[in-house]
């Protein structure tokens, strides 16, 4: 996913209704099949777009249990934590994503979901290690 589109743009009423309908449908799908990865991904994205960050994080945590080695899932988990200002958890998930192959460092440096995380001292230390190990990271 890598970009759940969690922009701060205010949704129109129609967009809100459409998302609420999609959320309701996808919640029914995952309730019937808790291992349906694509449904969880769609639900996570809808929650995020709707501004339901806690629900989105719950979906991301569930996805990380289903696919613990998927770098995109782990990256999205980091974003979920970041949106709830849980910086340490976000950085931990981000490091797991990198360890499992995430390498879109240009996006990492501009992803709006991670703005606050990038300002943290711990991230700056981690970024120093990344950029020294992978000179083409930037």
N, C-alpha and C positions, 0 to 999 in steps of 0.2 A: 504494500500500500504506500508506504513512505510519505504520503501527503494526504492526510485525512481531510484536508480542506477545513481546518478549524479556524477559519478567518473570523475576525471580529466584526465583519460586515453583518448588519442587521438583516435577518431574513424577512421576506414578505410574508403576509398571512398565508398565502397559497403555498409558499415553500415550507412553512412550518407545518401546515396541514398535510402536505405530501410526505414530509419526513416523518411525522407522527404516524401516518398510515403505514409507511414502510417499516418503521420501528415496530409497530404492533404486529405486522405480518412476520417479520424476522424473529421477534420474540417467540411467536408461536412455533416457528420452524425449529429454533434451537431448543425449545421446551420438548418437542417431540424427538429431536435427535441432538443430544448434547455434544456429539462428536463431529457435527457438520461444520467443518472448518470454514468454508466459503460463506456460510450463513453468519458465523461469528464475525468474520472480517467485515461483511456488509453492515452488520449490526453495530460494530465498533465505530465504523466510519459515520454511520447515521447519528449515533449518540454524540459523537464529537461535533459534527456539523450543527447539531441541534443545541450544543452547549451543555450537554449532560455528561460532563467530564468524569464524574465518579462512576457512572454506569459504563462509560467507555473504558475506563481503567479496569473495571470488573471483567468486561469482555476481553480486553487485552491480556489480563492475567490468565483467563481461561484458555485463550489461544496459545499462550506461552506454555501452558501445561500440555496442550495437544501437540504442539510443534516446538519443543524446547531447543531445537538446533536451527531453526529458521531465522536467518539474520533479519529479514524484513519484519517478522513478527516481534522479534526482540527490540528492534529499532522503534516500532510502533508502541511497544510497552514503555520504552524510555520516554517517548513523547507523552504518553498517558500520564506517567508520573510527573513529568515536567509541567504539564498543564494544571496539575494540582499542587504545584510548588513543592514537590517531594524530590528535591535536588539529588540527594545521595542515592536514592533508589533509581532515579533517572540515569545517573552516571553509571551505576552498577549494571543496569540493563543495557546501556549503550556500550559498555566494555564487553559484555557478553555478545552483543550483536557484532562487534568488530572481531572478536575472537572466533565467531562462526562465519566470518566472511563478508560482513558489511564493509564496503569500501567507497561509498559515494560521499567522500569527504567534502566535496564542493557543496553538496546539498546540506550536509551536516552543519556547515558554517553559515548557512543562510535560512535554514528551516525556522519559520517563525514560532513553532511550538517549543523550540529549544532556546529561545532568546535569553531567558533568565538563567538557564543552565550554563550557557557559554560565558556568562559573567562571573560564575563561581570560581573561586581559587582552585578547588579540586579539579574542575574541568580544565583549567588552564595548565595544570600540571600534567594531566592526562594527554591533553593536546600536544604538549611539548614532546612527550614520549612518542605519540603517533607520528608527528611530523619528523622527528629525528629517525624513526624506524622506516618511514616511508616518505622520502623526500618529495615525491610527486603528489603528496596528499592535498596540497593546496592548488 
